[in-house]
Amino acid sequence: METIAITTEFIRLQDAMKLGSLTSTGGAAKCLIQDGQVLVNGETCLQRGKKLRPGDIIAFQGRQYQISYAS
């Protein structure tokens, strides 16, 4: 499992996808989320603005990414 480190209380799903280099643009992230290709904590998430906090897990294209605080 890979880690996406944040320095704030939360990050929105599409921003986390850009930060973690899952997509190159916010528009690409938006399309993938709305197409149902992204799971958050094991469930399909269609909300690109969903707030993710440390401990949340994004699953995309067979890989998992955990949100954590930057050390």
C-alpha positions as CSV (number, residue, x, y, z in Angstrom):
1,M,0.0,0.0,0.0
2,E,1.3,3.4,-0.9
3,T,0.9,6.6,1.2
4,I,-0.4,10.0,0.3
5,A,0.9,12.4,2.9
6,I,-1.0,15.6,3.8
7,T,-0.3,18.5,6.1
8,T,-3.9,19.6,6.6
9,E,-6.8,18.2,8.5
10,F,-8.3,16.7,5.4
11,I,-7.9,16.6,1.6
12,R,-10.6,16.3,-1.1
13,L,-10.6,13.1,-3.1
14,Q,-9.8,14.6,-6.5
15,D,-7.0,16.7,-4.9
16,A,-5.6,13.5,-3.2
17,M,-5.6,11.8,-6.6
18,K,-3.6,14.6,-8.1
19,L,-1.2,14.8,-5.1
20,G,-0.6,11.1,-5.2
21,S,0.0,11.2,-9.0
22,L,-2.9,8.8,-9.6
23,T,-4.0,11.3,-12.3
24,S,-2.2,14.2,-14.0
25,T,-5.1,16.6,-13.9
26,G,-8.2,17.4,-11.8
27,G,-10.4,16.9,-14.8
28,A,-9.1,13.4,-15.3
29,A,-9.7,12.7,-11.6
30,K,-13.2,14.1,-11.9
31,C,-14.1,11.8,-14.8
32,L,-12.6,8.7,-13.1
33,I,-14.5,9.4,-9.9
34,Q,-17.8,10.1,-11.6
35,D,-17.4,6.9,-13.7
36,G,-17.3,4.9,-10.4
37,Q,-13.6,3.7,-10.9
38,V,-12.5,4.9,-7.4
39,L,-13.2,3.2,-4.1
40,V,-12.8,5.0,-0.7
41,N,-12.6,2.7,2.3
42,G,-13.9,-0.2,0.2
43,E,-16.9,1.5,-1.3
44,T,-17.4,3.2,-4.7
45,C,-17.3,6.9,-4.3
46,L,-18.9,9.3,-6.8
47,Q,-18.2,12.5,-4.8
48,R,-15.0,14.1,-6.1
49,G,-15.1,16.6,-3.2
50,K,-15.3,13.9,-0.5
51,K,-13.2,14.8,2.4
52,L,-10.5,12.3,3.2
53,R,-8.6,12.2,6.5
54,P,-5.6,10.2,7.7
55,G,-6.5,6.5,7.8
56,D,-8.8,6.6,4.8
57,I,-7.9,4.4,1.9
58,I,-8.3,5.1,-1.9
59,A,-8.4,2.1,-4.2
60,F,-7.8,2.7,-7.9
61,Q,-6.6,0.5,-10.8
62,G,-5.8,-2.4,-8.5
63,R,-3.6,-0.3,-6.1
64,Q,-4.3,1.1,-2.7
65,Y,-3.3,4.4,-1.3
66,Q,-3.6,5.4,2.4
67,I,-4.0,9.0,3.5
68,S,-1.6,9.9,6.3
69,Y,-0.1,13.0,8.0
70,A,3.3,14.1,6.6
71,S,6.0,13.5,9.2
